[in-house]
Amino acid sequence: MFPIEKFRAIPTPFYFYDVELFRRTAQAALSEAQKYGYAIHYALKANASEKLLRLLSGMGFGADCVSGAEVQRAIGCGFSPQGIAFAGVGKRDDEICLGIDNRIFSFNCESEQELEVVNELAKAKGAAAQVALRINPNVDAHTHAHITTGLDENKFGINLWQLNDVAKKVRQMSNLKLVCIHFHIGSQITELEPFVELCAKVNELQEQLERIGVTVEHVNVGGGLGVDYEHPEEHSIPQFAAYFATLNRHIKLRKGQTLHCELGRSIVAQCGSLITKCLYVKELQKKNFVVVDAGMTDLIRPALYSAYHKIENITPQHANEKVYDVVGPICESSDVFDKHVALPQTQRGDLIAIRTAGAYGEVMASRYNLRQLPKAYFSDEV
């Protein structure tokens, strides 16, 4: 899988992307969505690589953005503004103006005050902005607390008890057009039941809004479909067929309505690996350490979420197997990729692959300790 000899000439750490797997994954998602006439907006927050974005825009994906810079990146990489949904609980005025100027598909608005601001800015430009109401459905995604977004306690969206009043008020704002209702319950969801529950809530809320005379052309159920971090080879492409079939089975769309999804992790996670090098092996009485040259600055998920990534020694294998804590060089005790990892006996200079790192890896890298940002390399270029 990995071109080991070519890797030896590349300074570590770096991200390596399997472009063919990325294409196959994206096409699998698109094909399953198209069976039902659904639209996919790729979530740039997962990975904003220009090369990967251009591949997706060329395939006809829309974009899910959560900052003005992401909107600009999406447009620059060929996404149609009419396919851009702009979410986020704290949009700045200049970011909103960027969206208005480019006539994006929708601002996914998360509060009454935000709707008022978008209306005022659109009015000042003599324009009309399309908006979606992001509704907090109070659905438990059964995922990590830091990536749960659809509960009453979360900062995201319009709460259910506010919905009728907000929906009535938005219709009175002359420079807004309400085109969509939007939901997002969390990330790395590995069971389909939360999506079933979400569909039931969407059905209920559509009926509630219709009773006050509010109908929309589009329903956006967000993203959240998870991937298999433990078995990246066996499950390299997520179960898109089951995901979209579940939505189709349980959601009740009105005539002419289009369903939208915002997938990110499930499209890009498995195609990326963080490649790092063993600097030192520390063998102590109680445990052994493999100290690598990548750190939490390159991949923060294990430190931030206690997230698991499969770790492999990809150097031609040595004899015997030992158990190590795999750690980085950052001056923080949380700079640990995993503990009690069984690897072939590892030595200085061995190349280590940290798998399923295509999503929320490179895009979250930092320069803490004045470290350089990791570079990216692609399988069709190495």
C-alpha positions in Angstrom: 0.0 0.0 0.0 2.7 2.5 1.0 5.7 3.3 -1.3 8.2 2.8 1.4 11.3 3.4 -0.6 10.0 6.7 -1.9 8.9 7.7 1.6 12.5 7.4 2.8 13.4 10.4 0.7 10.6 12.6 2.1 11.2 14.5 5.4 8.8 13.4 8.1 6.2 13.9 9.4 3.9 14.3 6.4 0.4 13.4 5.3 0.0 10.8 2.5 -3.3 10.6 0.6 -4.4 7.6 -1.5 -6.1 9.5 -4.3 -7.6 6.4 -5.9 -9.3 5.4 -2.7 -10.5 9.0 -2.3 -12.1 8.9 -5.8 -13.7 5.5 -5.2 -15.1 6.7 -1.8 -16.5 9.9 -3.2 -18.0 8.1 -6.2 -19.6 5.5 -3.9 -21.2 8.2 -1.8 -22.4 10.1 -4.9 -23.9 7.0 -6.5 -25.9 6.0 -3.5 -27.2 9.6 -3.0 -28.2 9.9 -6.6 -30.4 6.8 -6.3 -32.8 9.0 -4.3 -32.1 12.3 -5.9 -30.3 13.6 -2.8 -27.6 16.3 -2.9 -24.2 16.0 -1.0 -22.4 19.0 0.3 -18.8 18.0 1.2 -17.8 19.4 4.6 -14.6 21.4 4.1 -13.9 21.4 7.8 -12.8 17.7 7.5 -10.1 18.4 5.0 -9.6 21.5 2.9 -6.9 20.3 0.5 -7.1 22.1 -2.8 -6.3 19.0 -4.8 -9.0 17.0 -3.1 -11.5 19.8 -3.3 -11.0 20.2 -7.1 -11.6 16.5 -7.5 -14.9 16.7 -5.6 -16.1 19.9 -7.4 -15.4 18.2 -10.7 -17.6 15.3 -9.6 -20.5 17.6 -8.9 -20.4 17.8 -5.1 -21.7 20.9 -3.3 -19.8 22.4 -0.3 -20.6 22.7 3.4 -18.6 25.6 4.8 -18.3 27.0 8.3 -16.1 30.1 7.7 -15.7 32.8 5.1 -12.3 31.4 4.2 -13.9 28.0 3.5 -16.5 29.7 1.3 -13.7 31.4 -0.6 -11.6 28.2 -0.8 -14.7 26.3 -2.2 -15.4 28.9 -4.9 -11.7 29.0 -5.8 -11.6 25.2 -6.2 -14.5 25.2 -8.6 -17.6 24.6 -6.4 -20.7 26.5 -7.7 -21.8 29.2 -5.2 -25.3 27.8 -5.7 -24.1 24.6 -4.1 -22.6 26.2 -1.0 -24.3 25.9 2.4 -22.7 28.3 5.0 -23.1 27.1 8.6 -21.6 28.2 11.9 -22.9 29.7 15.1 -20.7 32.8 14.8 -20.5 34.2 11.3 -18.8 37.6 11.1 -20.3 40.5 9.0 -17.6 40.3 6.4 -18.1 36.6 6.0 -21.9 37.1 5.6 -21.2 39.8 3.0 -19.0 37.4 1.1 -21.8 34.9 0.9 -24.3 37.5 -0.1 -22.0 38.8 -2.9 -21.6 35.3 -4.3 -25.3 34.4 -4.0 -24.6 31.1 -2.2 -27.3 28.5 -1.8 -28.0 29.1 1.9 -26.9 30.7 5.2 -27.7 28.0 7.8 -28.8 30.5 10.5 -28.6 29.5 14.1 -30.4 32.3 16.0 -33.0 35.0 15.5 -30.3 37.7 15.9 -28.2 36.1 13.1 -31.3 36.2 10.8 -31.7 39.9 11.6 -28.0 40.6 10.8 -28.1 38.7 7.5 -31.3 40.6 6.6 -29.8 44.0 7.4 -26.6 43.2 5.4 -28.5 42.0 2.4 -30.8 45.0 2.5 -27.8 47.3 2.5 -26.6 45.6 -0.7 -30.0 45.6 -2.3 -29.9 41.9 -2.4 -31.9 38.9 -1.1 -30.2 36.1 0.9 -31.4 32.5 0.9 -31.5 31.1 4.5 -32.0 27.8 6.2 -33.1 27.6 9.8 -30.7 25.4 11.7 -32.8 23.6 14.2 -31.5 21.9 17.3 -33.6 18.7 17.4 -32.4 17.5 20.8 -31.4 14.1 19.3 -28.5 12.2 21.0 -26.0 11.0 18.4 -24.3 8.6 21.0 -20.9 9.9 20.1 -18.1 11.8 21.9 -19.4 14.8 23.9 -17.0 17.1 22.1 -18.5 16.3 18.7 -22.2 16.1 19.7 -24.1 19.1 18.3 -27.8 18.3 18.4 -28.7 18.4 22.1 -30.4 21.2 24.0 -27.1 21.8 26.0 -25.1 22.4 22.8 -24.5 25.9 21.4 -25.7 25.1 17.9 -29.1 25.9 16.3 -32.5 27.2 17.2 -34.1 25.3 20.0 -37.5 23.6 19.5 -39.4 26.0 21.8 -38.2 29.0 19.7 -39.0 27.5 16.3 -42.5 28.8 15.6 -41.7 32.3 16.6 -38.5 32.4 14.6 -40.1 30.9 11.6 -42.9 33.5 11.6 -40.4 36.4 12.0 -38.1 35.3 9.2 -41.1 35.6 6.8 -41.4 39.2 7.7 -37.8 40.0 6.9 -38.0 41.4 3.4 -34.4 40.6 2.3 -34.5 36.9 3.3 -35.9 33.9 1.5 -36.5 30.9 3.7 -35.6 27.9 1.5 -34.5 25.1 3.9 -34.6 23.6 7.4 -31.2 22.3 8.5 -30.1 19.8 11.2 -26.8 18.4 12.4 -26.6 16.1 15.4 -23.0 15.2 15.6 -20.0 13.5 14.1 -18.5 10.0 13.9 -21.9 8.3 14.3 -21.4 4.6 13.8 -25.0 3.4 14.4 -27.9 4.2 12.1 -30.5 4.6 15.0 -29.6 8.3 15.6 -30.4 9.0 12.0 -33.7 7.2 12.3 -34.5 9.3 15.3 -33.5 12.4 13.4 -35.8 11.6 10.5 -38.7 11.2 12.9 -38.0 14.6 14.4 -37.7 16.1 10.9 -41.1 14.7 10.0 -42.6 16.0 13.2 -41.2 19.5 12.7 -42.2 19.7 9.1 -45.8 19.1 10.2 -45.4 21.7 13.0 -44.2 24.3 10.6 -46.9 23.6 8.1 -49.5 24.2 10.7 -48.3 27.8 10.9 -48.1 28.1 7.1 -44.3 27.5 6.6 -43.1 25.2 3.9 -39.6 24.9 2.4 -38.1 23.6 -0.8 -35.1 21.8 0.9 -34.4 19.7 3.9 -30.7 19.4 5.1 -30.0 16.6 7.6 -26.3 17.4 8.0 -23.7 14.8 8.2 -22.1 12.7 10.9 -21.6 9.3 9.3 -18.7 7.6 10.9 -15.8 5.5 9.7 -14.0 2.4 11.1 -10.8 3.6 12.8 -9.9 0.1 14.0 -10.1 -1.7 10.6 -9.1 0.8 7.9 -8.2 -2.0 5.4 -11.3 -4.1 5.8 -13.7 -1.1 5.8 -12.0 1.4 3.7 -15.3 2.7 2.2 -18.2 3.4 4.7 -21.6 1.9 4.4 -23.1 4.7 2.2 -25.8 2.4 0.9 -27.2 1.6 4.3 -27.0 5.3 5.3 -28.9 6.7 2.4 -31.4 3.8 2.4 -32.1 4.6 6.1 -32.8 8.2 5.2 -35.0 7.3 2.3 -37.0 4.8 4.4 -37.7 7.1 7.3 -37.9 10.7 6.1 -41.1 12.0 4.6 -40.3 14.6 2.0 -43.0 16.7 0.5 -43.6 16.8 -3.3 -40.7 18.7 -4.9 -38.5 18.8 -1.8 -34.8 18.0 -2.1 -32.9 16.3 0.7 -29.3 17.5 1.3 -26.5 15.8 3.3 -23.2 17.2 4.5 -20.6 14.4 4.5 -17.0 15.1 5.3 -15.2 12.5 7.5 -16.8 9.5 5.7 -15.4 10.7 2.4 -11.9 11.7 3.3 -10.8 9.9 6.5 -9.6 6.6 5.2 -7.6 7.9 2.3 -5.2 9.8 4.6 -2.3 8.6 6.8 0.2 10.5 8.9 3.7 9.2 8.2 6.2 9.7 10.9 9.6 8.3 11.9 10.8 6.7 15.1 13.4 9.0 16.8 14.1 7.0 19.9 13.0 3.9 21.7 12.9 4.1 25.5 12.7 0.7 27.2 11.9 1.1 30.9 11.0 -1.3 33.7 7.3 -0.6 33.5 6.8 0.3 29.8 8.4 1.0 26.5 8.1 4.1 24.5 8.4 4.8 20.8 9.1 8.5 20.4 8.2 9.7 16.9 8.8 13.0 15.1 5.1 13.7 14.7 3.2 15.2 17.6 -0.2 16.6 18.6 0.6 19.6 16.5 0.3 17.3 13.4 -2.6 15.2 14.6 -4.5 16.5 17.6 -7.4 14.1 17.7 -5.9 11.6 20.2 -5.0 14.5 22.6 -8.3 16.4 22.1 -10.8 13.6 22.0 -8.9 10.5 23.2 -9.5 9.4 19.6 -8.1 6.1 18.4 -6.0 5.7 15.3 -4.5 2.4 14.1 -0.7 2.6 14.3 1.5 0.5 12.1 5.3 0.1 11.7 5.5 0.1 7.9 9.3 -0.5 7.7 10.1 -4.1 6.5 9.3 -6.1 9.6 11.7 -6.9 12.4 11.5 -10.0 14.4 9.4 -10.3 17.6 6.6 -8.1 18.8 6.6 -5.7 21.7 4.2 -3.3 23.3 4.8 0.4 23.3 3.3 3.7 24.1 3.7 5.8 20.9 4.4 9.4 21.8 5.4 12.6 20.1 8.1 15.3 20.9 5.7 18.1 22.2 6.3 19.4 25.7 2.9 18.2 26.9 2.0 15.0 28.7 -1.1 14.7 26.4 1.2 14.3 23.4 0.4 10.6 23.1 -0.9 8.9 20.0 -1.8 5.6 21.8 -0.8 3.4 24.6 -0.1 -0.3 24.8 0.4 -0.6 21.0 1.6 -4.0 19.8 4.2 -3.4 17.1 7.1 -5.4 15.6 10.2 -4.6 17.6 10.8 -1.0 16.6 14.0 0.9 16.2 15.3 4.3 15.4 14.6 5.3 11.8 11.6 3.0 11.3 8.6 4.6 9.5 5.3 4.6 11.3 1.9 5.1 9.7 -1.0 6.6 11.8 -4.0 5.5 9.8 -7.5 7.0 9.1 -6.0 10.5 9.4 -7.5 12.1 6.3 -10.3 13.9 8.3 -9.5 16.4 11.1 -5.8 15.7 10.8 -3.8 18.1 8.5 -6.6 20.7 8.7 -6.3 21.0 12.5 -2.5 21.1 12.6 -0.8 24.0 14.5 2.6 25.5 15.0 2.8 25.1 18.7 6.5 24.8 19.9 7.2 26.7 16.6 7.0 23.4 14.7 6.6 23.4 10.9 3.2 22.4 9.5 3.3 19.0 8.0 3.3 18.8 4.2 1.0 16.7 2.1 1.9 14.2 -0.6 -0.5 12.3 -2.9 -0.3 8.8 -4.3 -0.5 9.9 -7.9 2.4 12.3 -7.5 4.9 10.4 -5.3 
